[in-house]
Amino acid sequence: LVDTPGFPEEYKAEALAFAEVLDLYREAGSALSWTLLSPAPEFPDKPRTGSYVEGTDQPAGSKISVADFAVALVDEAEKDGHRGHRWTIANA
């Protein structure tokens, strides 16, 4: 997303830093146990739906509510389904 037109300039440094971290994680291979969560870029203050979609290296969508972000994070902690991978989430 950082390379797309309209990406907010004030967030570019942070996005590029996370891209570097992701590269380092991938280079570490099996020497490091990791999961990197890349949420949707917008966090509206909406009610919890309990429904979200997942992706890997492509954005899963443009928005996820704060409540659904929390649900997704706890779900991942319990099932550990993305170890060694980047994981993206958004509201369905």
Secondary structure, DSSP 8 states (H G I E B T S, - for coil): -TTSTT--HHHHHHHHHHHHHHHHHHHHGGGS--EEEEE-SB-------S-EEEESSS---SB--HHHHHHHHHHHHHH---TTEEEEEEE-
